[in-house]
């Protein structure tokens, strides 16, 4: 009798709980961040979250393994890279080249491209010895990394850089080669910061301890106490924090749900990290194993960066909290990522 396929219930439960936290975040911030009907805004987020929850259950039933191993999968990578390049042919939106307007929606291709890049790197690492994989991995990382950096989007490009370097280390690539590559990437990021005035200004204010947004985030977290002020009770969302529904979602959750709420959110990402790495270990050195490892890091490192900004550990950088921050592209991309993990978990050895 064939083995009954079961997804990783821990990952599924954590993702669904984060979706609920996202609805609470948007519900709390809606009246501050929009001028129109808050009911319509909240309803849209609820409908999108319900769609994503259904998509998770649908996606886990789809076997992604043949797709990852298909000879034409590299074409998907090149299509994603072409989409990133195409953005520069479109008019800038708010002085950046990150979005494509589709009807009344804004689509951010880099949110999906980062997943495809990680999957492509997983293929390269699984199919080659580390000496043979070094140049192809570097090339397939460098092109989308530079395109995303030029959008400009320092957050996603840096996230992609760290994730791929971790995957290379898992493969067993020599520390010296990885360190040289990491140094080159860090140098590029440093130049990107130094070349843009507002980035240097943020960094200098962060070092001096006078960055207004992170100070407001610390006030929000500190004033939340143990159990918070209750949903809607945040004061810092009233124009102290410029983006309470996206870049500072964690701080607002901390003010309204207290230390208990923030630890609960942190624990949910910890569950995904724990179960994702366990899945990668079970899948071994296969394409699926590297994919599970890379995707797990992609999601949890993004959460770590967001939280680190909110607690004033690293300089402010606009990056969403997966499933929790408002944003259709971010939410859909997080759903796709976890859907792949669940699909792989259903078919693990």
Secondary structure, DSSP 8 states (H G I E B T S, - for coil): --------HHHHHHHHHHHHHHHHHHHHHHHHH-SS-HHHHHHHHHHHHHHHHHHHHHHTTS--HHHHH-TTHHHHHHHHHHHHHHGGGS--BTTBS--EEETTEEE-HHHHHHHHHHHHHHHHHHHS-HHHHHHHHHHHHHHHHHHHHHTT-HHHHHHHHHHHHHHHHHHT--HHHHHHHHHHHHHHHHHHHHHSHHHHHHHHHHHHT--HHHHHHHHHHHHTTTT-S-TT--STTTTTSTTTTTTTHHHHHHHHHHHHHHHHHHHHHHHHHHHHHHHHHHHTTSHHHHHHHHHHHHHHHHHHHHHHHHTTSS-------TTTSS-HHHHHHHHHHHHHHHHHHHT--
